[in-house]
Amino acid sequence: MKKKEFCSFGKKIDHRLVTLGQSKKWLIEEVRARTGLYFDRSYLRKIEIGELSTPKIVQAICDVLGLSFQDDFTKRRDR
């Protein structure tokens, strides 16, 4: 089974985590703390490949990583 490629937002998430020297586990914990919503590695993967784009989760990811919510979320919804 072929792995699905990251969408542009997923690539930004991955790149920013490397730049910050943080792990996906850290990001997941930060998003959970900010939103109080269920969020795990599988959920993050679905966002990275563009299968999900839950606004509160995407906003929290952008806030934690210092990414622009408007640009990324608008582009994803226009697909």
N, C-alpha and C positions, 0 to 999 in steps of 0.2 A: 504494500500500500504506500503510495507516494505521499510525502508530507506536503501540506498546503503551505504556500508562501505567505510571508507577512505582507499585510497591506502597508501603505505608506505610514499610517499612524503606528502600526506595530513596529516598524523599523525605527521610528522616532523614539518609541518607548525603550526599545532595546539599546539604541545608541545613547540615550540620556542616562540609562542605568549604568552603562559602562563609564560614561563621563563622570558620573557622581561616585563611582566605585561602590555601588549598592547592588543588592541582589533582588531577584523577583520576589523572594520571600519577604524582604523588607518592604517592597512596594505593596504587596498584598496586605501586610499588617497595617501599613499607613492608611490605605484605602478603607479597610475595615474600621479603623479607629475614627476616621473622618466621617464616614457615612452611616455606620451601624448596620450596613447591609451585608448579606452573604457575598463573599468574594473569595475564590480560591484559584489555584494554579490553572485549572481547567477553564474557568471563567475568563481569566486573563488571556489564555491561549486563544479563546474564541474572539476576544477583542482584537488581539494581535493579527489574526488572519481575516478580520472583517466580518465575522459571522454575527457578532453582537455589537451594539453600540448604546447601551443603557446610559442615558444622559447623566444621571447622578454619579455613576461609576466613572464614566469618561471624564467628567468635570473634576472628580477627585484625583484621578490619575494626572490630569493636566496640572492641577494645583500642586500636588506632591512633587512632580518632576519639573515644574516651571515651564510648561508648554502652553501654547495658545489654544484655548478651548474652542473659540469661535472658528478659527481657520480649519482645524482638524475635524471637528464635529460636523461642520457644514459640508465639507468635502465628502465625508463618509456617508452622509444622508442623501447626497445627490447621486449616489451610484445607481 
